[in-house]
Amino acid sequence: MYKESDPLTSDAMEILLKTSRTFSIPISYLSSGLKEAVASAYLCMRAIDEIEDHPHLDEQVKILLLKSISHKLQNAPSAADLANLFNPYKTELPEVTLRLSDWIKFCPPTIVDEVLKSTSIMADGMAKWVEKEWAIKNESDLDDYTYYVAGLVGVMLSEIWKWSDSIETDKELSIAFGRGLQAVNILRNRDEDRKRGGVDFFPDGWTFEDMLNYAKRNLALADKYIESLKPGQIRIFCEIPLSLAYSTLDALTEGKEKISRSDVNEIVSKIVSK
């Protein structure tokens, strides 16, 4: 296991904090071993997410990179394999992507295959949606898109819980957990997404209320997912982003863009002090 003073551990936690405060907070409460597994998994998925969301990369380049990563992750890629893939685009890609091989190395060896499997499936699904130009026409499309970019996070986390604590969870509820969090992000970032690339993840004809209800339906299933977890660090990990998601929905319905840092700190404190 890596020590907190290990350079790779320090780098991973620093990049994690830079890329997602929402997940860096609950990860910080996990014990050694579990912390590395979840942090590695998040960073691997964030690495490919940065390709899909990149504001300047040509769509054909995105498709090439995502499909290539998907294929390579099925065959235990070396650091050189990934470096060669990224090299033509190294001035455009962010550090979290360029260091994908480091995040794989950071993962505990007995769970790394599951992390790579989920990340590979996610990369292939992302490539498919780039090819479709993110044209989400109906709820079925939205379900498919949110499965690849977020539902798989829930699936992967469930595999980590099973590996770490022999916890069995419902796969559909784990998907809904990720899907609900993603729906909240879609609501929160809609204006930014449309300005950045003209992309609108709302199905054709959907209103704010429609997406709000979609988010609430999936978050209700996420509640059931969390209820199936025994009290402890894993349940705390899941409760934090879920509570933040509910608070964000409340803020959005009140016309606010997001919840405040003090609100975040208060929510986290209440959960960890139960």
N, C-alpha and C positions, 0 to 999 in steps of 0.2 A: 504494500500500500504506500502511496505517496505521503510524504510529510508536508505539513504546512509551509516549512521552510524550503521545500524543493522548488527549484525555479519553474518547472512546468506547472506545479500546483499554483504558485503565485500568479503565473501568466494566465492560467485558465480562469482563476477567480477574478482577476482584473478585467479580462475580456468579457466575462460573464456579466460583471457589474456594468460595463460600458454598453453592452448590447441589450440587456433586459433586467431592469430593476425588479420587475414583477416576479421573475423566476429566481433572481439572485438572492432575494430575501428568504424565501422558503428553503432554498438549497443550503443556505448558511446554517440552518437548524438541523441538518442531517448529520448522522454519525459518519466516522471514517469508513470508507468502503462504499457505502451507499451514496455519500456525497460525491465521490469521484464518478460513480456510475451515472448518476443523474446529471451532473455537470457536463460530463463527456457527451452524453446523449443529446442534451440541449445544444451544446456547441456544434456538434455534427449537423444537427438539423438547422441550426441558425446559419451555418456555413452555406448550405444550399439555398436557404430562404433568401439570403442576400443576393444570390444569382438571379432567382426568379423576380425579385423586387427591384433589381438594379435599374436606376433611372436612365442610364446611358447605353448599356450594352445592347447591341442589335439582337432582335428576337431569335434569329437563326443561331447566333452565338450562344444564347441562353439555352436553346434546345440542345445544341451540341454538347455543351458543358454538363447539363443535367443528365442527359442520356448516357454520356460517357462515365460520369460519376456513378450513376445507378449500376452500370455494367461492372465497373471496377470494384465497387464495394461488395459485389458477389464473389470476388476472387482474392480477398485479402491483399489490397494494393500496397505496394511499397511507397515510402515517402517520395522516392524518385518518380514513380509512376504518376502520382498526383502533381508533383512539381512540374513535370513535363507537360501535363495537361493544362495547368494554370499559367505556365510561363509566358505565352503570347499575350496574356491579359493581366499580368501581374501589376501593372500600373493602374489598372481600373478596379480590380477586385479588392475588397477590404481584408484586413488582417485575419479576421475570424474565418474567412473562406480559404485564404492562402495557407493557413495553418491546420487545415483539416487533418492531415496526417498526425499532427501533435495531439489533437483531441482523440483520435483513435488510439494512439499510444497511451494516453492518460486513462483510458477506460480499463477497469479491472478485466483481466483476460478471460475470466469465466462467464462474463456477460457480454463481451464485446461483439460476439456473433449476432446476438439479438439486436443490439444497437445498429449494427451495420445493415442487417436485414430490413429493419423499419426505415432507416435512412435511405436505403436503395429504393424501396417501394415509393417513398415520398418523392425522391428525385425524379423518378419515372413519371409519377402522377403530375408533378409540377410541369415537366416538359410537355405533357399532353395538354395542359391548360394554357401554356404559353402558345402552343400551336393553334389552339382554339381562340387565341387572343382574349382569353378570360370572358368569353361571351356566355354569361349565365342567364339563360332564358326562363328557367322555372325552378321550382323548389328541388326537383330531382337533380338538376345541375348544381345547385347550391350545396346539396348534401354530398355530391361527389367531390366538389372542389374542397369543401371544408373537411371531408374525410382525409384527403391527401395532405393538406397543409396543417391540420391540427388534430383530427381524430386519431391519426397514427401516433401522435405524441401520447395520447391517452393509452393506446394499445401498448406502446413501448414501455411506458411507466408501469403498466400492469405486469409486464414481463419482468421488470426490475424488482417489483414488490415480491413477485413469486420467487425470484432468485435469492433475494435478500432475506425474506421472512416467511417463505412458503405460503404467501397470501394468494388465495384464488379470488378473482373478481370477474364480473360479467363483462364480456367484450363489448357488447352494444352500449352498456352504460359508460364504459371507458371512452368509447368513441364520442358519445354525447358530451362527456366532460370536456374533451378538447374542442369539439364543435361549438359548444356553448360559449367558451372563452373566445373563440375566433369570431363568432357572430357579434360579440360585444366590440371586438376590435374593428370589425367592418362598420359598425354603427359609428364608432368614435372617429374613425379615420376616413369616412366617406368623402368629405370635401377635399382632403389632402390627396387621396387616391385619384380623384377625378382631375384635380389640377396637375398632378405629377405626370400622369400618363394617359389621362382620359379613360381610366378603367373604373367601372362601377360594378361592384360585386352584388348589388341588389338584383334579384330576378326582374325580368320585364314587368312593369306595372306595379311593382311593390312600393309601398310607402314606408315611412319611418316606423309606423305602427306594426306593419307586417313583419319587418325585420326584428322589431322589439319582441313581438310574440314568438318568433322563431327562436330568438335567444333565450327567452324565458322558458320555453318548452324544453330546450336542451339543458338549461341550467337546472331545471327541476329533476331531470334524469341524473344530472351530475350530483345532486343532493342524495339521490338513492345510492349512487356509486360510493360516496363518502360514508354514508350510513353503514355500508357493508365492511368498512375498515375498522379494525380495533383501535381503541385509543392509543396514541403514541406518536412518534415522529413522522410516520408516513401519513397518518390522518392529518396532522398539523400541516404538513407540506401541501396537501391537497386543499385544505380548508382556506389557506391564505389566498391563493389566486381566485378561488370561487367567491369568497367574501368581497374581494376587491372588484370582481366582475359585477356582482350585485350592486355594490355601491356606485360603480361607474354608470350602470343603467339608471340608477336613481338620479345621478348628477345630469345625465344626458336628457332625461325627461323634464328636468328643471331648467334646461337651457344652458347648462354649463358644459365646457369642453371636456373636463376630466375632474377627478377628485384631487384634493390638495395633498401635499406631502405630509402635513400634520394628520389628515384623515387616514392616510396609509399607515402611518406609525401607530395611530390609535387602534386601527383594525388589527394589525399584527400583534400588538401588545395584548389585546383581549384574547386572541386565539392562543398564544403561547403561554398565557398565564392561567388558562382554565385548570 
